[in-house]
Amino acid sequence: MATAVWAVYPDKPIKLIVGFPPGGPTDMTARIIAPKLGDLLKQSIIIENKAGAGGNVAAQVVANSSPDGYTFLFNSAAFAVNPALYGAAAGYIPEKNFVPVIFASTQANVISVNEAVPVKTLAELREYAAKNKLSYSSPGYGTTPHLTCENLFRVQWKLDISHIPYKGAGPASLAVVGGETPIACTAVAGVYQFSKQGKVRILAISSDKRSPNLPEVPTLVELGYPQIKDYTWSAMMAPIKTPNDILLKMNQAVNVVLQMPDVREQMDKAGLVVMGGNLQQANEYMTEEVNRWAQIVKAVGAKVE
């Protein structure tokens, strides 16, 4: 039976349900991978964006889908955050409803400002925010950029900078470019091209070391916040009870795609860092992330409003 599944799978198109709208790192990663994955598996890979509730809408759809290897979730680190943030309203429990297939990409979060905001450093933003009523956009409640900035603004700075959640990094990035919010908290990919165009200024990054793509941007660690080392990843998940042969085949196929030079080049241009790894590594990392973000949610006191 296992050999038969391996031989015939897949024999029809595969759906990737993306938890966010186009324009953000999760959608970008899925769209970079999908065509090559389809070529490799000799089947169409259909991307469906089901945004809402910080990725919960998509997660619920996939949790309730058939575990036959034809529907996968493509979600961000919010997947690990939301059970702690939303509780039962998240609509899923990571280890009970899903099995991680592969972590495809990662990147740090960044704090950026509209070009018209009269600050050039994070310290200047702190001074400016203490004297002015400001707001910041994020990809939504429970996304790691939201928690990075809640930690910095409320816990570290003790300032009330209003959080304006959007349905993904794409809309959140356009909000700061258009001046709807003076500040944005997103993963790198959301504002990377806008920073190159001079439409936003990136003031800080949440990685443990400076990014090769943004060598001029200081880390929050450098700026005196050693406890803030946050990343936004994108990963493929399958409904629990999906046959292991299918999980293995998909994991191996995505790993092959992630090593393709043109895929790596596209990822790099978007400010994304390629991940990859086997099924065991995916499981171990998911467990670590769910536990880590539960602690951060509790420490920050984050709530869904």
LINZIWO-V879593 format. One record per backbone hydrogen bond with DSSP energy under -0.5 kcal/mol. NH is the residue of the N-H (numbers start at 0). CO is the residue of the C=O. Records with the same first field share a line. If there is no record, write none. Layout:
BEGIN
NH: CO  CO
END
This chain:
BEGIN
4: 0
5: 1
6: 2
7: 3
8: 4
13: 43
14: 69
15: 45
16: 14  71
17: 15  47
18: 73
20: 166
23: 20
27: 23
28: 24
29: 25
30: 26
31: 27
32: 28
33: 29
34: 30
35: 31
36: 32
37: 33
38: 34
39: 35
40: 36
41: 37
42: 37
45: 13  43
46: 44
47: 15  45
49: 17  47
51: 18
54: 51
55: 52
56: 51
57: 49
58: 54
59: 55
60: 56
61: 57
62: 58
63: 59
64: 61
67: 65
71: 14
72: 236
73: 16
74: 72  234
76: 232
78: 75
79: 76
80: 76
81: 77
83: 80
84: 80
85: 81
86: 81  82
88: 85
89: 86
90: 87
95: 92
96: 92
97: 93
98: 237
100: 235
101: 235
103: 101  233
104: 233
105: 272
106: 231
108: 229
109: 185
110: 203
111: 109  183
112: 200
113: 181
114: 198
116: 113
118: 116
124: 120
125: 121
126: 122
127: 123
128: 124
129: 125
130: 126  127
131: 127
133: 131
135: 161
136: 182
137: 163
138: 184
142: 139
146: 142
147: 143
148: 144
149: 145
150: 146
151: 147
152: 148
153: 149
154: 149
155: 150
156: 151
158: 152
160: 158
161: 133  159
163: 135  161
164: 162
165: 137
167: 138  165
171: 167
172: 168
173: 169
174: 170
175: 171
176: 172
177: 173
179: 174
180: 174
182: 134
183: 111
184: 136
185: 109  183
187: 107
189: 186
190: 186  187
191: 187
194: 190
195: 191
196: 192
197: 194
198: 193
199: 193
200: 112
201: 199
202: 110  200
203: 110
204: 217
205: 108
213: 210
214: 211
216: 213
217: 215
219: 204
222: 218
223: 220
224: 219
227: 224
228: 226
229: 205
231: 106
232: 230
233: 104
234: 74
235: 101
236: 72
237: 98
238: 70
239: 96
241: 238
242: 66
245: 242
246: 242
247: 243
248: 244
249: 245
250: 246
251: 247
252: 248
253: 249
254: 250
255: 251
256: 252
257: 253
258: 254  255
259: 256
263: 259
264: 260
265: 261
266: 262
267: 263
268: 264
269: 265
270: 267
271: 266
272: 105
273: 271
274: 103
275: 102
281: 277
282: 278
283: 279
284: 280
285: 281
286: 282
287: 283
288: 284
289: 285
290: 286
291: 287
292: 288
293: 289
294: 290
295: 291
296: 292
297: 293
298: 294
299: 295
300: 296
301: 296
304: 302
END
